[in-house]
Amino acid sequence: MRISSVVAGVALAALALTGCGGNSGSEGAAKVPDDPAKVKGDLTYAIWDVNQQPAMQQIVKAFNQKYPDVKVSISLATFDQYFTKLKTQGSSDNLPDVFWMNGPNFQLFASNKQLAPLDGLVEAKQVDPANYPKALNELYTLDGKQYGVPKDFDTIALWYNKRLFAEAKVEPPTAEWTWADYKAAAVKLKAALGPKGIWATGDTLGNQADFYPAMLSNGGFVIKDGKSGYSDPKSIEALQFWSDMVKGGFTPNAAQNAETKSQDRFFDGKAAMMWNGNWVVSAALKSPHKNDFTVVPLPKAPSGDRKTVIHGIANVMSAKSKNPEAAAAFLAFLGGKDAALIQAKAGAANPAFTGTQTDFVNSAPQYNLKTYIEAAEQYAEPYPVSKDTGVWNKLETDELVPAFGGDKPMSEVAPKIATKMDEALGKEKK
């Protein structure tokens, strides 16, 4: 993902498909012919993560061993631009044949009949929903039809640089850390490493990696029963925690993050710790400081509770693919065990296919990646979405994130966002 942070750029999809043509999409994904020799054609596969591109290329290579007459071209766009590009392509019925989809945008594309449902593939037992976590199947289901084949799933944990902690003479994080411990360590790290141009944290101020887990851990919520949780006192307290981290100079603000992504600072050895997802493992392995990193569970909220959101990318197929049989064959392959193992062993992502997560954990044993699996099993909550998630994601991006570290307290900023979010949620019901 996540994502990569799901918050950046996601809101653009809210307007992506409004009024677009092509509402007579396919009634079911094409079944894959029994004879691979009959499957031919050119396909485009759209993704947004350059760190995962090598693993996706390996998957294409493995696919071509069975389907040599299908040419798959990978189309890469940065996450900030990815859904903008899909918006343009969707409005002209020219979406990629197969592409990555996330939870916040899924319902918009599916409700506008831009995605092919999996009926044909499931009936032919070429895709089996039982192979993936139930929550992810449900995330990519609309009106009783499943449209996405879960690719991976992610949770959030605390990364830290062992060398920098030792250099600063600060005790490293443990599974018993609290928010107070996190801030106390940041104070010491800033004092020891700040003069050397090293930040205490490389937190991104993203919703999935930072403030959603904090809000949930503290007993707040993002959305519940069609209502915003931003005016809840527990949510506000969690948001103020992050605002104080920025105001104290421990965490870069939004403008500084725009210049250099905070997670890049961490992997460049210029930040000592950060909350982040398992989608950054491949980036960690490419870092010249790769042997300095490891992972522990997120710090506990003042209540003693700890929560993370769980989300996952799905592979989807365009309802207007010009090569539906080849696209269906590739989609089915992407959803299989072989593809899952390729991305797991490459450390590209934690695969959604049941039974393959161990290979992901073993891809980088020095990072204690089982932390992410345990988080999913023990204290994860579903990523919050609605039909037009992008509308209120834009409020987070435009109004909340820039307010971190500002002069206005979150007790003033967050309720105003809640009011606008409730207005947007109300429109979804009309």
C-alpha positions as CSV (number, residue, x, y, z in Angstrom):
1,M,0.0,0.0,0.0
2,R,-0.4,0.8,1.0
3,I,0.0,1.3,0.4
4,S,2.4,3.6,0.4
5,S,0.2,6.0,2.4
6,V,-3.4,5.7,1.2
7,V,-4.2,9.3,2.0
8,A,-2.0,11.0,-0.7
9,G,-3.9,11.6,-3.9
10,V,-6.8,9.2,-3.1
11,A,-9.3,12.0,-3.0
12,L,-9.0,12.7,-6.7
13,A,-10.9,9.5,-7.4
14,A,-14.0,11.0,-5.9
15,L,-14.6,12.9,-9.1
16,A,-12.9,10.3,-11.3
17,L,-15.9,8.5,-12.7
18,T,-18.8,10.9,-12.2
19,G,-20.7,11.1,-15.5
20,C,-18.3,8.8,-17.3
21,G,-19.7,6.5,-20.0
22,G,-19.6,2.8,-20.3
23,N,-22.2,1.6,-17.8
24,S,-22.9,-1.5,-19.8
25,G,-19.8,-3.3,-18.6
26,S,-19.1,-7.0,-18.6
27,E,-21.5,-9.2,-16.6
28,G,-18.6,-11.4,-15.5
29,A,-14.9,-11.8,-15.9
30,A,-14.1,-14.1,-18.9
31,K,-13.2,-17.6,-18.1
32,V,-9.7,-18.7,-18.9
33,P,-9.5,-21.3,-21.7
34,D,-8.2,-24.7,-20.7
35,D,-5.6,-24.6,-23.4
36,P,-2.9,-21.9,-22.6
37,A,-2.0,-21.9,-26.3
38,K,-5.3,-20.3,-27.1
39,V,-4.6,-17.3,-24.8
40,K,-2.9,-14.6,-26.8
41,G,-2.7,-10.8,-26.9
42,D,-1.1,-7.7,-25.3
43,L,-2.0,-6.5,-21.8
44,T,-1.2,-3.5,-19.7
45,Y,-0.7,-4.0,-15.9
46,A,-0.8,-0.8,-13.9
47,I,0.9,-0.5,-10.5
48,W,2.0,2.4,-8.3
49,D,5.0,1.2,-6.3
50,V,8.5,1.3,-7.9
51,N,9.9,-0.8,-5.0
52,Q,7.5,-3.6,-6.0
53,Q,8.1,-3.3,-9.7
54,P,11.0,-5.9,-9.8
55,A,8.8,-8.5,-8.1
56,M,5.9,-7.8,-10.5
57,Q,8.3,-8.3,-13.4
58,Q,9.3,-11.6,-11.9
59,I,5.6,-12.6,-11.8
60,V,5.1,-11.6,-15.4
61,K,8.0,-13.8,-16.3
62,A,6.6,-16.7,-14.4
63,F,3.2,-16.1,-16.1
64,N,4.8,-16.2,-19.5
65,Q,6.2,-19.6,-18.8
66,K,2.6,-20.9,-19.0
67,Y,1.2,-18.2,-21.3
68,P,4.0,-17.4,-23.7
69,D,1.8,-15.7,-26.2
70,V,0.6,-13.0,-23.9
71,K,2.7,-9.8,-23.6
72,V,2.3,-7.9,-20.4
73,S,3.5,-4.4,-20.1
74,I,3.8,-2.9,-16.7
75,S,2.7,0.7,-16.4
76,L,4.1,2.5,-13.4
77,A,2.8,5.8,-11.9
78,T,3.6,7.3,-8.5
79,F,0.8,6.9,-6.0
80,D,0.2,10.7,-6.1
81,Q,-0.6,10.4,-9.8
82,Y,-2.0,6.9,-10.0
83,F,-5.7,7.6,-9.5
84,T,-5.6,10.8,-11.5
85,K,-4.4,8.8,-14.4
86,L,-7.1,6.1,-13.8
87,K,-9.7,8.9,-13.7
88,T,-8.8,10.0,-17.2
89,Q,-8.6,6.5,-18.5
90,G,-11.9,5.5,-16.9
91,S,-13.7,8.4,-18.4
92,S,-12.7,7.4,-21.9
93,D,-13.2,3.6,-21.4
94,N,-9.4,3.1,-21.7
95,L,-8.4,1.6,-18.3
96,P,-5.5,-0.8,-18.1
97,D,-6.5,-4.4,-18.6
98,V,-5.4,-5.3,-15.1
99,F,-4.5,-2.9,-12.4
100,W,-4.0,-2.4,-8.6
101,M,-6.9,-1.1,-6.6
102,N,-7.2,0.1,-3.0
103,G,-10.2,0.1,-0.6
104,P,-10.9,3.9,-0.6
105,N,-11.3,3.9,-4.4
106,F,-12.9,0.6,-5.0
107,Q,-16.6,1.4,-4.7
108,L,-16.4,4.3,-7.1
109,F,-14.9,2.3,-9.9
110,A,-17.1,-0.8,-9.2
111,S,-20.4,1.2,-8.9
112,N,-19.7,2.8,-12.3
113,K,-19.2,-0.6,-13.9
114,Q,-15.6,0.0,-14.7
115,L,-14.5,-3.3,-13.1
116,A,-15.2,-6.9,-14.3
117,P,-16.8,-9.0,-11.5
118,L,-15.1,-12.3,-10.7
119,D,-18.1,-14.5,-11.2
120,G,-16.8,-16.4,-14.2
121,L,-13.4,-17.0,-12.6
122,V,-14.9,-18.1,-9.3
123,E,-17.4,-20.4,-11.0
124,A,-14.6,-22.0,-13.0
125,K,-12.6,-22.4,-9.8
126,Q,-9.8,-20.3,-11.4
127,V,-10.0,-17.9,-8.4
128,D,-11.0,-19.1,-5.0
129,P,-12.0,-16.5,-2.4
130,A,-11.3,-19.0,0.3
131,N,-7.6,-18.5,-0.3
132,Y,-7.7,-14.9,1.0
133,P,-8.6,-13.2,4.3
134,K,-12.4,-12.7,4.5
135,A,-12.1,-9.1,5.4
136,L,-10.2,-8.4,2.1
137,N,-12.8,-10.3,0.0
138,E,-15.5,-8.2,1.7
139,L,-13.5,-5.0,1.1
140,Y,-13.6,-5.6,-2.7
141,T,-17.2,-6.8,-2.8
142,L,-20.2,-4.6,-3.9
143,D,-23.8,-5.5,-4.1
144,G,-22.9,-9.2,-3.6
145,K,-20.3,-9.3,-6.3
146,Q,-16.6,-9.6,-5.7
147,Y,-14.4,-7.6,-8.1
148,G,-10.9,-7.7,-6.6
149,V,-8.4,-10.6,-6.1
150,P,-6.5,-9.7,-2.9
151,K,-2.8,-9.3,-3.5
152,D,-1.4,-8.5,-0.1
153,F,-2.3,-7.1,3.3
154,D,-0.6,-4.6,5.5
155,T,-0.6,-3.5,9.1
156,I,1.5,-0.9,10.9
157,A,4.5,-1.3,13.2
158,L,7.4,0.8,14.6
159,W,10.6,0.8,12.7
160,Y,13.9,2.0,14.3
161,N,17.5,2.4,13.5
162,K,19.6,0.4,16.0
163,R,22.8,2.2,15.1
164,L,21.3,5.7,15.6
165,F,19.8,4.7,18.9
166,A,23.2,3.4,20.1
167,E,24.9,6.5,18.9
168,A,22.5,8.7,20.8
169,K,22.8,6.4,23.9
170,V,19.0,6.0,23.9
171,E,17.4,2.7,25.0
172,P,15.8,1.1,21.9
173,P,12.0,0.6,21.6
174,T,10.3,-2.5,23.0
175,A,6.9,-4.1,22.7
176,E,6.0,-2.4,26.0
177,W,6.6,1.2,24.8
178,T,3.8,3.8,25.2
179,W,3.3,7.0,23.4
180,A,5.0,8.7,26.3
181,D,8.1,6.5,25.7
182,Y,8.0,7.3,22.0
183,K,8.0,11.1,22.7
184,A,10.6,10.8,25.5
185,A,12.9,9.0,23.2
186,A,12.3,11.6,20.5
187,V,13.4,14.3,22.9
188,K,16.7,12.5,23.6
189,L,17.2,11.6,19.9
190,K,16.7,15.2,18.8
191,A,19.2,16.5,21.4
192,A,21.8,14.0,20.4
193,L,21.3,13.7,16.6
194,G,19.6,16.9,15.6
195,P,22.9,18.9,15.4
196,K,24.0,16.3,12.9
197,G,21.0,16.8,10.7
198,I,19.2,13.7,11.8
199,W,15.5,13.7,12.7
200,A,14.1,11.8,15.7
201,T,11.3,10.4,13.6
202,G,10.6,9.8,9.9
203,D,6.9,9.7,10.4
204,T,4.9,10.5,7.2
205,L,1.9,12.1,8.9
206,G,-0.2,9.7,6.8
207,N,-3.6,8.4,7.7
208,Q,-2.9,4.7,7.4
209,A,0.5,4.7,9.0
210,D,0.1,7.4,11.7
211,F,-3.1,9.0,12.8
212,Y,-5.6,6.2,12.1
213,P,-3.7,3.7,14.3
214,A,-3.4,6.4,17.0
215,M,-7.1,7.3,16.9
216,L,-8.1,3.6,17.1
217,S,-5.6,2.8,19.8
218,N,-6.8,5.7,21.9
219,G,-10.4,4.5,21.7
220,G,-11.5,7.0,19.0
221,F,-12.7,6.2,15.5
222,V,-12.6,7.5,12.0
223,I,-16.0,6.5,10.7
224,K,-18.8,4.6,12.3
225,D,-22.5,4.1,11.3
226,G,-22.0,6.8,8.6
227,K,-20.7,9.4,11.0
228,S,-17.3,11.0,11.4
229,G,-15.1,10.3,14.4
230,Y,-13.0,13.4,14.2
231,S,-15.0,15.2,16.9
232,D,-14.7,12.4,19.3
233,P,-12.5,13.5,22.3
234,K,-10.4,10.3,22.1
235,S,-9.8,10.9,18.4
236,I,-8.8,14.5,19.1
237,E,-6.4,13.4,21.8
238,A,-4.7,11.1,19.4
239,L,-4.4,13.8,16.7
240,Q,-3.0,16.2,19.3
241,F,-0.3,13.6,20.0
242,W,0.9,13.9,16.4
243,S,0.5,17.6,16.3
244,D,2.8,17.9,19.4
245,M,5.4,15.6,17.8
246,V,5.5,18.0,14.8
247,K,5.5,21.2,17.0
248,G,8.3,19.8,19.1
249,G,10.5,19.5,16.0
250,F,10.7,15.7,16.3
251,T,8.7,14.9,13.2
252,P,8.9,16.8,9.9
253,N,5.8,18.9,9.0
254,A,3.8,18.5,5.9
255,A,5.8,21.0,3.9
256,Q,9.1,19.3,4.8
257,N,7.6,16.0,3.9
258,A,6.6,17.4,0.5
259,E,10.2,18.2,-0.1
260,T,11.6,14.9,1.0
261,K,9.5,12.0,2.1
262,S,10.0,11.2,5.7
263,Q,10.4,7.5,5.1
264,D,13.2,8.3,2.6
265,R,14.9,10.2,5.5
266,F,14.7,7.0,7.6
267,F,16.1,4.7,4.9
268,D,18.9,7.3,4.2
269,G,19.9,7.1,7.9
270,K,18.6,10.6,8.5
271,A,15.8,9.6,10.9
272,A,15.9,7.3,13.9
273,M,12.4,5.8,14.0
274,M,9.0,5.8,12.3
275,W,5.5,4.2,12.3
276,N,5.1,2.5,8.9
277,G,3.7,-0.5,7.1
278,N,5.2,-3.7,5.8
279,W,5.0,-2.3,2.2
280,V,8.4,-0.5,2.9
281,V,10.4,-3.7,3.4
282,S,11.7,-3.8,-0.2
283,A,12.8,-0.1,0.3
284,A,14.5,-1.1,3.5
285,L,16.4,-3.9,1.8
286,K,17.7,-1.5,-0.8
287,S,19.0,1.0,1.7
288,P,22.8,1.2,2.4
289,H,21.8,1.1,6.1
290,K,19.6,-2.0,5.7
291,N,21.4,-3.9,8.5
292,D,20.6,-1.1,11.0
293,F,16.9,-1.5,10.9
294,T,14.4,-3.6,12.8
295,V,10.7,-3.6,13.8
296,V,8.7,-3.8,17.0
297,P,4.9,-3.3,17.7
298,L,3.4,0.1,17.8
299,P,3.6,2.0,21.1
300,K,0.5,1.7,23.3
301,A,-1.9,4.6,23.8
302,P,-2.3,6.1,27.3
303,S,-5.2,3.6,27.9
304,G,-2.7,0.8,27.3
305,D,-4.4,-0.3,24.1
306,R,-2.7,-0.8,20.7
307,K,-4.5,-0.9,17.4
308,T,-3.5,-0.9,13.7
309,V,-5.6,-0.6,10.6
310,I,-5.4,-3.5,8.1
311,H,-5.7,-2.9,4.4
312,G,-4.7,-4.7,1.3
313,I,-4.2,-4.0,-2.4
314,A,-6.4,-6.1,-4.9
315,N,-5.7,-6.8,-8.5
316,V,-8.8,-5.9,-10.6
317,M,-9.7,-6.3,-14.3
318,S,-11.2,-3.6,-16.6
319,A,-14.7,-4.4,-17.7
320,K,-13.7,-3.0,-21.1
321,S,-10.5,-5.0,-21.6
322,K,-9.9,-5.6,-25.3
323,N,-8.3,-8.9,-24.4
324,P,-10.6,-10.3,-21.7
325,E,-9.5,-13.9,-21.8
326,A,-5.8,-12.9,-21.6
327,A,-6.6,-10.4,-18.8
328,A,-8.6,-13.1,-16.9
329,A,-5.7,-15.5,-17.2
330,F,-3.3,-13.0,-15.9
331,L,-5.7,-12.0,-13.1
332,A,-6.1,-15.6,-12.0
333,F,-2.3,-16.1,-12.1
334,L,-1.8,-13.0,-9.9
335,G,-4.2,-14.4,-7.4
336,G,-2.4,-17.8,-7.2
337,K,0.1,-19.2,-4.8
338,D,3.1,-19.0,-7.2
339,A,2.7,-15.2,-7.6
340,A,2.2,-14.8,-3.9
341,L,5.4,-16.7,-3.2
342,I,7.4,-14.5,-5.7
343,Q,6.4,-11.3,-4.0
344,A,6.9,-12.8,-0.5
345,K,10.4,-14.0,-1.2
346,A,11.3,-10.7,-2.8
347,G,10.1,-8.9,0.3
348,A,7.9,-6.8,-2.0
349,A,4.7,-7.3,0.1
350,N,3.0,-9.5,2.6
351,P,0.9,-11.8,0.4
352,A,-2.8,-12.3,1.0
353,F,-2.8,-15.9,-0.2
354,T,-3.2,-18.0,2.9
355,G,-0.1,-19.9,3.9
356,T,2.5,-17.8,2.1
357,Q,3.1,-15.1,4.8
358,T,6.0,-17.2,6.3
359,D,8.0,-16.6,3.2
360,F,7.6,-12.9,3.5
361,V,8.7,-13.0,7.1
362,N,11.7,-15.1,6.1
363,S,12.6,-12.7,3.3
364,A,14.2,-10.3,5.8
365,P,14.6,-12.2,9.1
366,Q,16.6,-9.3,10.6
367,Y,13.5,-7.1,10.6
368,N,11.2,-9.2,12.8
369,L,8.4,-9.1,10.3
370,K,6.3,-11.5,12.2
371,T,5.3,-8.3,14.1
372,Y,3.0,-7.4,11.1
373,I,1.4,-10.9,11.0
374,E,0.8,-10.8,14.8
375,A,-0.8,-7.4,14.5
376,A,-3.2,-8.7,11.9
377,E,-4.2,-11.6,14.1
378,Q,-4.3,-9.8,17.4
379,Y,-5.2,-6.1,17.2
380,A,-6.1,-5.0,13.7
381,E,-9.2,-3.2,12.6
382,P,-10.5,-2.8,9.0
383,Y,-9.3,0.3,7.1
384,P,-12.2,2.8,7.2
385,V,-14.0,3.4,3.9
386,S,-17.3,4.6,2.5
387,K,-18.7,4.9,-1.0
388,D,-16.9,8.3,-1.6
389,T,-14.0,7.8,0.7
390,G,-11.9,10.1,-1.5
391,V,-14.1,13.1,-0.6
392,W,-13.2,13.0,3.1
393,N,-9.7,11.7,2.5
394,K,-9.2,15.1,0.7
395,L,-10.3,16.9,3.9
396,E,-7.6,14.9,5.8
397,T,-5.0,15.8,3.2
398,D,-5.9,19.5,2.7
399,E,-7.0,20.5,6.2
400,L,-5.8,18.0,8.8
401,V,-2.2,17.2,7.8
402,P,-1.1,20.8,7.3
403,A,-2.6,21.6,10.7
404,F,-0.2,19.2,12.6
405,G,2.2,21.4,14.5
406,G,0.3,24.6,13.8
407,D,-1.0,27.2,16.3
408,K,-4.5,25.9,16.4
409,P,-5.2,22.9,18.8
410,M,-6.8,19.8,17.3
411,S,-9.8,20.5,19.6
412,E,-10.5,23.3,17.2
413,V,-9.4,21.8,13.9
414,A,-10.8,18.3,14.1
415,P,-14.5,19.1,14.9
416,K,-14.6,21.4,11.8
417,I,-13.3,18.5,9.7
418,A,-15.9,16.3,11.3
419,T,-18.7,18.7,10.3
420,K,-17.6,18.7,6.6
421,M,-17.0,14.9,6.7
422,D,-20.5,14.4,8.0
423,E,-21.9,16.5,5.2
424,A,-20.0,14.4,2.6
425,L,-21.2,11.2,4.2
426,G,-24.8,12.5,4.2
427,K,-24.6,13.1,0.4
428,E,-23.6,9.4,-0.1
429,K,-27.0,8.3,1.2
430,K,-29.0,10.4,-1.3
